[in-house]
Amino acid sequence: MYPRDERIVTPEILAITGMKGIAALWNDYGSIEGQKLRITCPGGKSEAFLVHDHLVNMGFRPMYNRSSIRNPKIDFIGEEADRLATALRKIIPRHRHPTLRR
C-alpha cells in the first residue's frame, strides 16, 4: 500500500485493495480499547476522513473520533465492532485473531 516506499493512503489504493486494505490497516494500526475496535490514522485528518468514507461505502458505520488531532482515530462500537471483527477474521492471518477479542 506504500508507493515509492512512502506511507500514503489514497482513494485509488483503497479502491484496489478493498477489505484487504482495511485488514492491512488493522494489522498495522488497529487496537481494542474497552469495547471499541479502533483504527488509528497516523496520516492525519485527511487520511482518517478518506478511510472513514471508504468504510461507510463498504456498508460499515464507523465513528470518527475527534479527540486526537495528531493521530485521528476511527472507532467501531457494539454491533459495528462485531461486524468489523467478523469481516477481518475472514482475511487476517489466524495468529492475529486475538487482536479482535473484546
Order of alpha helices (4+ residues) and beta strands (2+ residues): alpha-beta-beta-alpha-beta-beta-alpha
